[in-house]
């Protein structure tokens, strides 16, 4: 069974940084693209960034380009989201996501709160 477990969220001041991690199990991690999504209160869940299986191709939402970096370690079966220059608008629950054949898997989410 595929499991995704996020960690690394917390409270940070504007301009600060956080690094999220998502540990994956139950799948051959190196074969699958991975994504980070976020959902702010009262808003729909949105794609933040994704990375292909080998880690050589990444895509970002316009709102985070130049500030966030997605990466992966195919030995540790972990995907990361380095978030720099955080803004109030980055406050959300951040979710790890992958698709294996016809199934979509989500982690439980980790809260990121940007506040002064």
N, C-alpha and C positions, 0 to 999 in steps of 0.2 A: 504494500500500500504506500502510495506516495505521501510523504509528509514534508511540509515546509515550515520551518520555525524561524521567525524573525526575532531580532534583538538589536539593542543599541539606541532605541528611542529615549527621549527624555525632554527636559526643559532647558532651553538655551536662549540666550539673549540675541536680539537682532545683530547680524554680522558674525555670529558664531558659527561653529561647525559641529557636525555629528557624522558618525559613520555607522550605517545600518548594515547588519549581516543577516543572511538568510541561509540556514543550513538545510540541505535537501537530503532525503533518504527515500529508499524504495524505488529508485529509478537509476538508469545509467546516465548519470548527471551530464557527462561530457557530450551526450548526444542531443541535448535539448536546449533551445533558446530559453532565456529567463527574462522576466520583466519585473519592474517595480511599478506599482500603482499607488495612488493615494486618494483618500476621501475626506474632505473637510465637512464639518457640520452643515447640514442642509444642502449639500452639493452632491452631484453624481461622482462616482469613482472615475478617476482619470489616469491615463497612462503617463507615467513620469519618464521612464527610460526602459530600453530593452537591449539585450546583448545576444549575439548568436552563439551557437554551441561552442565554437572554438575561441570566442572572445575577441575576434578581430573586427567585428562590425557592431557598432552601437548607434542607437537613435535616442533622441531626447525631445521632450516637450519644449516648445519655444520658451516657456516660462522658466525653465531651469537650465537652459543652455549656457555654458560658460561658468556655471556655479556647481553643478552636480556632475559626478563621474560614476558610471556603473562599471564594475569589473567582476571577474570571476576567477576562482581557483578550482580547476577541475581535478585536483588531487584531494583537496579538502571538501569537495562537493558543496561549495559555498559561493554565493553571489553577494556582492557588496554594493552599497550606495554611499559614496562620499559626498556629503552635502556641505558646501562652504557658502559664506556670505548669506546666511539664512535670513529670510524676511518673515514678517508677520504672516503674510499670505501662504507661507509654506506649512503653517500649522494644519495638521491632518493626521489621520491614521494611515500608516504606510504598510502596504501589503506586497508580499512576494507572490509571483504567479508563474506557472508554466503550463504548457499544453502537451499532453502525451497522447498521441493519436487523436481520438475524438473527445478526450476528457480534459477538463480544465481544473487545475488545482490552485488553491489559495492557502496562504498561511493565516494565522490568527490575527495578524496585524501588530504593529508597534506604534505607540502614540509619540508624535513629535509635536512639541509645543514651543513656539517661538514667541517670547514675551519679554518685555522690559520690566 
